[in-house]
Amino acid sequence: MFYSNGAFSLFKVDTPVISGGATPPSFQDIYSYQFDGVDDYIDCNSAVDTIKTDTQGTISAWIKISSGNSTIFTVSDISQIRRYIYLHIKGDLKLYSQLRNGGGNTSGWIIETDDSLTLNTWYHVAVVQNASSPILYVNGVEVSQTLLVGNQDHRWIGGLGFTSANNIEIGRLKTLDLNQNHFDGLIDEVSYFSSALSSTDIEAIWNNGVPNNLNELSTLPKIWYRMGESASWDGSNWTLTDQGSGGNNATTQNMPEASRVLDVPPTFNTKSILLDGIDDFVDMGNTLDFTNTDAFSISCWFKRTRNGVSEFLISKQDSTSNSRGYTLLIPFDDNKVTVVIRNNTASSGRLIVDCATAITDANWHNIVMTYDGSSNVSGINLYLDGNNDTGVTSGTLSATISNSASFQIGAKNGGNEFSGNLDEVSVFNSELSQSDVTSIYGGGVPSSLSSYSSLVSWWRCGDSDTSPILTDNGSGGNDGTMTNFSTFSTDVPT
């Protein structure tokens, strides 16, 4: 080895295999429904009777749109002209919601997002009315939005005075004079709450892009259609069992048996950063300054586009002759991920450990390094794709590694840049265990790290980020700045 101083989702048909024979979690999201944009919809029968007096509420759904002018969810009086509230995707792909009580817009409200959604991408969307003002959420966040028509004399369903000819439908807008805007795309996990959920509640439903069990929330849904799970086919239609407290089953209309599909929100991890190996990197500034007696761990996913070149995955190492600090790199001569923790360049002032396995392919890999703070080389482990892959070890350490250099992703002090994709980079202030590493690897599919108490910093590398900032989703608040690049890649570990 050469080292130089300079130098669950339980989604889709290919659900991840849980290693070690562990029992999968009881909640699984396997199905969604495909709507053709022509005449498909779901009739929720008498469900509206349980909510028609509500003065506030929340509509929530996961969607993947194939085209605009697609209605997601409607509560309407089909005996009246344009008396409804609905959640909708406009022709310009903006999320839109409206409450209307008649032919004009003089009683009700209209609100839309300022930005458009993207076709063929899973989103969680919601509208919340707190009896004061409607709010739109996309992927757990109250996004930038515009109230086109302000609150008039009606706020929510209870103000519309529904008769017996009322209905809830998924996938179209239907009133006495309208039958339009059939949804084109996929819909999953549709729910209604008879209260205005808080931003914390919406974030919990979003769950970092992974649908979860809504009956484990502090506020329970009145209506909840799993959109495939707990559904039965009678030879003509699907019957969807209401998993909410209302007990109102729904029935598909004009939808074949094959409309229930194995395509559900794989939204937890949809982006990575692609570095050019020339001058691209991410800079967090002088932070995460551990000493030789601090236990810490680092995890990242990487995909190389070259080999035989020394390049850095992670570094916080000064540029003096001592190169004090810590790095995770791939040397040019053996292509084995290597960790270096050092006070100086002498063999008595550094710990060096490499992986046993060389990485020369162009596949996604997860690397985790752990250190117990003992200042001994035996206190370092390297895990490649969930397995302990610790190889050659050398050196001793007896002095601090603290320094004032920037913590960087994809480079060391702006040099030796990495060429390829990096994703889900995280730092912990503890020595992770083998079981922790197994969970992080997740059979090759990244998952949420929010449950780890020792998580200090976690950069999603695109998901929920706005260029040029990589948001720290840990407790450290160490946001990073994208340097010499500004876009995200959709190439992620699967």
N, C-alpha and C positions, 0 to 999 in steps of 0.2 A: 504494500500500500504506500502511496506517495502522498505526503502532506507538505504544503509549502506555506510559508508565512504570507506570501502574496496571494498566493492563491486563496315501521314495520310496515319499510313500507310493506305493508301487506297488500300492495296494490299491483295491478296488472296481472297477467297470467303467469309471469315469471316472478312469483312472490319469493322473497329470499328464504333460503334454508337456514334454520336456526341451528347453530353448531352445538354439538354435545348432546343432541337428543332432547333439548329443553322443550317444554310445553309451550306452544304459541299462545299469545295473549287471547283472551276470550273474544275481544272485540276485533272484528276484521272487516275491512271495507274492500269488497271484491268486485261488486257490480255497480254499474250506472245504467241509465237509459239513454238510447240514441233517438233523437227526435229529427224528423225528416224535413222540417221547415215548410211542409205543405198542409197536412191535416192532422198530424200527431198531437195529442195532448193527454193529460191525465185528469180525470174527473174525481175530485175529492168529496163528492156526494154532499152529505149534510154537515161537513166539518165546520162550515161557517157558523152554524147555530151555536157552537161553543165559544165563539169569539166575537159575535156581532155587536156586543155592548162594550167592547174594549175601548178605552180612551187613550191607551198607549200600547205599544207593542214592538215586536222585532220580527223581520223576515230574513231568513238566512238560507243560503244555498251554495253549492259548489258547481261551477259551470265551465264548460269548454266549448266556445262558440265557433261555428263554421262560417257564419255570416251575421250581419247586423239585422236590425229590425226584428229582434227575437225577444219575446216575452217569457220571463222566467216564472212568475207567480202572480196570480190575479185573485183578488177578492172583489166580487161584483154582484150587483142586483140585475139579473138578466131580464127583469120585467120593465126596467127603466132605461132611458137614454143616457148612456155614458155616466153611470154611477159606479165608481170603482176606485180601488187603490191597487197599483201594480208596481212590480220591479221588472226592469226591462233593459235591453241593450239596444241603443239607437243605431241608425244606419252608419253613423260615424264611429261606432263601437264605444261610445261613452255609456257608462252605467247611469241609469235614469230611473227616477221614481216619481209617481204622480198620484195625488188624491184628487178625485174629481166628482162633483155632485151635480151633473147636468150637462147641457150642451156647451156652456162656456167655461172659462177658467176663473170665474169670479168667486168661487167658494171652494177652497182647497189649497193645494201647493204643488209646485214642481221643483225638483232638484236634480242636478246632474253633476257628474265628475268633470273636472277641467281637462283631464287627460283620457285618451282612449285606451281600451284594452287591446290585447294582441290576439289574433285568430289562432285557434288550435293550441291554446295554452290553458291549463287549468287555473282557475281563480276561486277564492272564496269571496263572496259578496254578501252584503247585508245592508238593510235599511232599518234604522231605529227611529221611533217617534216617542219622545218623552213628554208629550202633551204640550210642548212648547215649540219645538222645531225639529224637523227631520235631519238625520245625519246618515251619510253613506260611508261604508267601510269597504276597502278592498284589501284582501290578504292581511286582515287583522289590524289595519291602520285606517284612521280617519283621514282620508285623502283630501287633497285640494278639490273643492267643489263650489258650485254656484247655485244659490236659491233663486231660480228664475221667476217663480211666482211665490210670494211670501204667504205665510199662514193667514188664511181668511177666517171664516166662521166655523170651519170644520178642521179637526186635527187628525183624527184616526177613524177607524171603522165604526166606532160607536156613534159618531156624528153623522153617519150617512143614512140612518133610519131604514135599514134593510127590511124588506117584506119577507114573505115565505119563499119568494122566487129568487133566492140568492145562492151563490155558489163560490167555491174555491177551485181554481184550475191551475195546473202546472203546464206551461208550454204554449199558452195562447191568451189573447185578450178577447173576452166575450161579454157583450152587453146586449140590450134589446136591438141596437142598431149596428153593432160591431161584431165581427168574427174574423180576427186578423192577427198578424204578427206571430205566426206559429214559430216556435223556437227551432233553430237549426243548429244542432250540435248535441252535446252530452250534458246531462244534469245528474247530480248526485247529492245525497244527504240534505234534503229539503226540510226546513223546520220553521215553526212559528212559535213565538213566545208572547204571552199575554202581559208582558212588561217591557219596559225600555231597558235593554241590557246595557251595562256599563262598558266602557272601552276595555276594561280588564276581562269582562265576560267574552267580548268579541275576540280578543286576543287568545283566550283559552280555546274557543271554537276553532280558530285558525290553527293553533297548536303547531306553529312552525311548518305549516303546509301538510300536516298529517291529520285527516279526519279522526275524531275520537268519539267516545261514548258520551252523548249529550245528557244522558240520565245520571251521569256522575258530576254534572255541574251543580253549583249551589242553587241556580234557578233552572227549573225543569221546563222542557218544551211542552206546550199544549198540543202541538201537532209535530210529528216527526216521521217522514217517510225515508226509509233507508235507500230507496230507489234500486231495488234488486234483491237485497237481503230481506228475509221475511216476506217473500212474495211467492205467489202460486199462479200457475198457468192453467186455465180451464178449457183450453182448446181454441178460445177466441180472444181472450183478454188476460192481462196480468192483474191480479188483485194484490195491492200493497197494504200490508198491515201497519196501522198507525202505532208507532212506538212511543208516542207522547201520551199525555194523560187524557186526551179527548176521546180516544177509542174510535176514531172515524176512519175506516178503511177507504182506500182509493182504487180506482179502476182505470186502466189504460184504455184509450180510444184510438182506433185505426192503427194500432201499433202491433206488429207481428211478434211472435215469440222471440225472434232473433234481435229484437230491439234492446233486450237486456244483454249488455256487453261487458267484457272483461277489460274495461279501461276506466281507471279511477285516478284521483289526484295524486300523481307522483311529485307533488309540489314542494316537498321539503328541500330538495337540492336540485336546482335547475340551472345554476350558473357556476362558472369558475373564472379564474383569470388566466389569460394566455400571454406569456412573456416571450419576447423575441430573442433573448439571449445576447442582446447588444447593449441596451441601456434601460430596459424596463425593470422596475422593482417597486415595492411598497415600503414606505418609510413611516415608522411609528414614533420616531424621536427617542430620546434617552429615557427608556422605561424598561420594566422587567429586569432590573439590575440585581440579579441573584449573587450571593457569595458562595464560596466553596463549601460552606456548612449548611446551605439551604437545599432542601429536597425540592426537586421540580421535575416536570415532565413536559414534553412537546409532542404534538401529533400533527401530521399533515398528510394530505393526499396529493400525489404527484403523478404526472405523465410526461415522460421525456420525449423530446423530438430529435435528440442527438446523443451520442456517447463518445467516450474518449476525450472529453473536455471537462476540466474541473469547474464545477458550478455549485452555488450555494442555495440550499433550500431555505434555511433560517440562519440568521447571525445576529449576535450582539458582541462584537469583538473590536477592540480599538485598533487603530492603524499604526501604533508604535511598533518597535522591533519585538516587543514582548507578545504582541497579539493577544492581550489579556481579554478574557471573556469566554463565550461559548458559541459553538457553531454546529450546524447540521449540514453536511455537504456531501457531494459525490466526486471523489478524485478522478482524474483522467485515466490513471493507469490500471485501475481494477474495477471501476464502475460499481463499487460497493458503498452504500450509504454509510457515512462515518460521522461520529460525534467527537468533538474536541472540546474539553473543558480545561482552561489553562490560565496560569498566572504569568508564565514566561516560556521561552522556547526550549529551555533545558528539559531533559527527560524527567528531572525531579520536580518540574514545575508544570506538568501537564498530564492529563488523562486522555488517551486516545482509544476508541473502540470502534471497530467496523462490523458490518454485517457479514455473515458467512456467504450470502448469496449476492452475486452481481446482477445488476439491472441494466440490460441492454435492449429490452423490448420497448415498444411504444404503447404499453398497456397502463391502466390506472393501478397504482399501488398505494397502500397506506403504510406510513412509517411512524412508529412511536418510540421515542427515547425516554427512559426513566432514570432518575438519579436520586440516590437516597441521602445525599448530603454528608457522606462519610469521609470524603476526600480520598477514597480508595477506588481503584479501577473496577474492583469487584462490585461496587455499588451502582454500576451503569449496566443497563440492559437495552438492547435494541430489538424491537418487534416489527417484523415485516409481514404485512397482510394477516395480522392477528396472531402470528406465531413467533416465539422467541427465536431470533436469528442472530444472536450475539456471536461474533466471530473472534478475531484476534484482539487482545487487549494489551495495553502497555502504559507505563508511566506511573508517577506518583504526584501528589499535590498536597501542599501544606500551607498555602497562602491564598489570599482573596483573589477572586476573579472579577470583582466589581470594577466597572469602568463607565465612562461617560459617552460611549458610542451609541449610535442609533440602533434600535432593534429594527431589522429589515427582513422582509420576505422576498426571496428571489435574488438576493445579492448580499455581498459583504462590503459595507461602506461604499456602495454604488458601483462595485466591480464584481468580476466573476459571476455575471448574471446567469440565471437559470433560463434554459430554453425549453418551453413546454407549458403545460397547464399545472396550476396549483389550486387547491380547494380545501375548504374546511380546516383552516390552520388554528390550532388551539394551544394554550399554555396553562399548566396547572401548577399550584404551589405545593405539590405532594408527589411522592413516588407512586404512580399508578400500579395496580396489581395486574396479573395476567387476566383475571376476569374482567377488569375494567377495559383492558385492551381488546379483549374478545368482543365486548359490547360495542366499543367504538368502531371496530372493523365491521361488525354487523353482516358478515357474509359477503362483504364487498359493496354494501350500500350504506352511505353515511346516514346518520340519524341525529336527533337532537342531543346536545350535550348539557342541556340546562339543568339536569338532575344531579350533576357532579358538584359536590360542595366545594371542592378545591379548584374549580374552574376560575381562572383569573381573566384570561382573554380568549376570545373566540371570534375569528373573522370568517364570515360565510363566503367571502370572495365573490360577491355579486348578488346573492339572494338578499332582498330587502336593503340593498346598498344603492346609493346614488353617486355615480362618478363625479369627482375623483376620490371620494371618501369610502374607505372600508370601515364600516361600523363595528366597534368592539361589542359583541353580544355577551361578554362575560361581565364580571364585576369591576374590572380594572379601568374602564373608560379610556382605553388606549386606541383611539381611532387611528387608522393609517391613511396615508396619502399616496394615491397611485401616481407614479412618476414616469413620465414619457410614454404613457398609454392611457386610454380613456374608455375603452369598451370592455364588455364582458363576453365570455364564450359560453355557449350552451352545451359544450362537451363536458360531461360530468361522470363520476363513477356510477356504474349500474351493475 
